[in-house]
Amino acid sequence: MDSAVRAQSSWAGLQPDLLASIGNLLDAVSCLRCSAVCTSWAAALRPDLPPVRLDQPLPWLLLSAQNLESNPTNTTFAFYDVVTRKSCRIPIRALQGQRWLGSNDGWLVTVDLLCNLCLIKPLFGETLTLPSVTTIPLWRGLLPGNYDSDGNIDGFCGMDLKKFSRSFFKKVIICRTPDSESGFLVVGMFARFHLAVVKFGEKKWTLLDDLKRVYHDVIVFDGKLYAITGNSLHCWDFEGSSFGPRKKVCNIDRRLYIWSKYLVELRGELLMVCRNGEFLQSTVQNYKTVDVKVYKFNQNPDSAPQRVSFTLVDKLDDVAIFVGTSYSKAVPTVGIDGIKGNCVYFTDDSWWSFINPNGPNFIRDLGVFDLGEETYEPFYPKESLVNWPPPTWFWPC
Amino acid sequence: MAPGKNITLKSSDGEEFAIEETVAMESQTIRHMIEDDCAESSIPVPNVTAKILSKVIEYCKKHVEFAATKPTDEELKSWDTEFIKVDLNTLYDLILAANYLNVKGLLDLTCETVANMIKGKNPEEIRKRFNIKNDFTPEEEADIRRENQWAFE
């Protein structure tokens, strides 16, 4: 038989189980491209992914098939779609040994068991290392790390790496991904007081504030970086390479100082989402969210900072807001069956659960809060997937 | 196991290869046959030609050696990389042979090689590389592209 002709028929006819073995070594996008090569490859290699709605990008819930600490070599994960309420298992080699912290526009920021931070684009298999947190000027009792003979961090002020890794990385937000023209911009809320930023091209983190405030969330709005604490809102100008000094935008009513706050942009306006919870007398669930309220900033450029007011938003027309450890976003829900407008979908981002991740039966505080009904409904995939790393929103694009 | 005990493998085109039992046992398929006492004087390997069988034997021999000499990861990888620099037809035959003979290391190596050839290519480039004919109807192809627009940029 002519070998060129034979070659033409053979690769298309490769056994499905062998094709599947090859597929397990590929990122999801490569598998998708393979499934467009020919019909037999499509049957064997099509990855199981929820739909990507380019114009109304809803996030998927990202879950791990195995506990990261007991199974650091696990490479099976699942994406849960809030609309179809279905879970798709998928191999992602790039995420092996990584604990995700949050996502934005197709990228995840992760930390590994040695406390190294990374940006990963899981569906494409791309990865990028960020400067080490040891480049952050550390004060207030946090001493610089100890190093082992390979130069890796070996512990921080007496805490072992595991404990340190769980409590130090409170929230890390990707404000700009590596795909953007000016390169990535990542802001981290570390330990209690450290708000630090790192940009493409930089070799170290820069503190944005002295260590007096506990920040809850950050957002890029109107060309500036905004960050919110329990009782105030601040912003920084940034043009090109440097950040301007911190400017206090306003105080926030102390009565609104509740468990956590998020900043979201909707139709050119800045919103603040406040989430309150209560502790439970239960061994499998420590706390749950009981109330969510959304406020709109009314900025009068002539007002003194003390005069900026907030109005309660009683209805989000056909919009669902997603908050948690990822970049907080509002998504229009018109025309999508299976998702409600005027709702806030949240994942568990409470600090208590990170410093003390409980056993496999521990129930995470994930759910959807209906702002109209003022009711909350937990949601969780029916299949028992583990709760460490805690599930988070993954923005696919 | 008697020292230097040999096993004879016979390829599909009738060629015989005498190899040490330890080398033959790198194939789980052959290992089971030996352990189950089904192995006669000469074990037929009907799906594998002499050309490919000799390549598989070369891999097995080297990896038995490696188990004794314990090379660095780099040395191992370097040898594997050189070994797998073969033409497309041979690569295909090696995958099938490694699968049939159940030689895990070789199967992993060949699959990884194919995966690396696929990464970063669009469907048309993949087809070209592997000489695959596009058997989708134009409508089917349009559907696939539309559903997964974000991945085909």
Contacts between the chains, C-beta under 8 A, distances in Angstrom:
chain1	res1	chain2	res2	distance
A	3	B	89	5.7
A	4	B	131	7.4
A	6	B	89	7.1
A	7	B	88	5.9
A	7	B	89	5.4
A	7	B	92	7.3
A	7	B	131	4.8
A	8	B	131	4.4
A	8	B	132	7.2
A	8	B	133	6.5
A	10	B	89	7.7
A	10	B	92	5.3
A	11	B	88	7.9
A	11	B	92	6.5
A	11	B	130	4.1
A	11	B	131	6.6
A	11	B	132	5.4
A	12	B	130	7.9
A	12	B	132	4.7
A	12	B	133	6.8
A	12	B	135	7.8
A	14	B	92	7.5
A	14	B	95	7.4
A	15	B	99	7.5
A	18	B	95	6.1
A	18	B	96	7.8
A	18	B	99	6.0
A	18	B	111	7.4
A	21	B	107	7.3
A	21	B	111	5.0
A	22	B	111	4.9
A	22	B	114	5.2
A	22	B	115	5.4
A	22	B	118	7.5
A	25	B	111	6.1
A	25	B	112	5.9
A	25	B	115	4.0
A	26	B	115	5.3
A	26	B	118	6.3
A	26	B	119	6.8
A	27	B	119	7.6
A	28	B	151	7.9
A	29	B	151	4.6
A	30	B	115	7.8
A	30	B	118	5.7
A	30	B	119	5.5
A	30	B	120	7.7
A	32	B	148	5.2
A	32	B	151	4.5
A	32	B	152	7.8
A	33	B	118	7.8
A	33	B	121	7.0
A	33	B	122	6.0
A	33	B	123	5.2
A	33	B	126	6.6
A	33	B	151	6.7
A	33	B	152	7.1
A	34	B	118	6.3
A	34	B	123	7.6
A	34	B	126	6.5
A	35	B	144	7.2
A	36	B	123	4.1
A	36	B	136	7.7
A	36	B	141	7.1
A	36	B	144	4.9
A	36	B	145	7.1
A	36	B	148	7.7
A	36	B	152	7.5
A	37	B	123	5.0
A	37	B	126	5.1
A	37	B	127	5.5
A	37	B	130	7.9
A	37	B	132	5.7
A	37	B	134	7.5
A	38	B	127	7.3
A	38	B	132	5.2
A	38	B	133	6.7
A	38	B	134	6.2
A	38	B	135	5.2
A	38	B	136	7.1
A	39	B	135	5.2
A	39	B	136	6.3
A	39	B	140	7.9
A	41	B	132	7.6
A	42	B	136	8.0
A	42	B	144	7.7
A	51	B	147	7.8
A	52	B	148	7.5
A	52	B	150	5.0
A	54	B	149	6.5
A	54	B	150	6.0
A	123	B	151	7.5
A	125	B	119	7.4
A	396	B	150	7.5
A	397	B	150	5.1
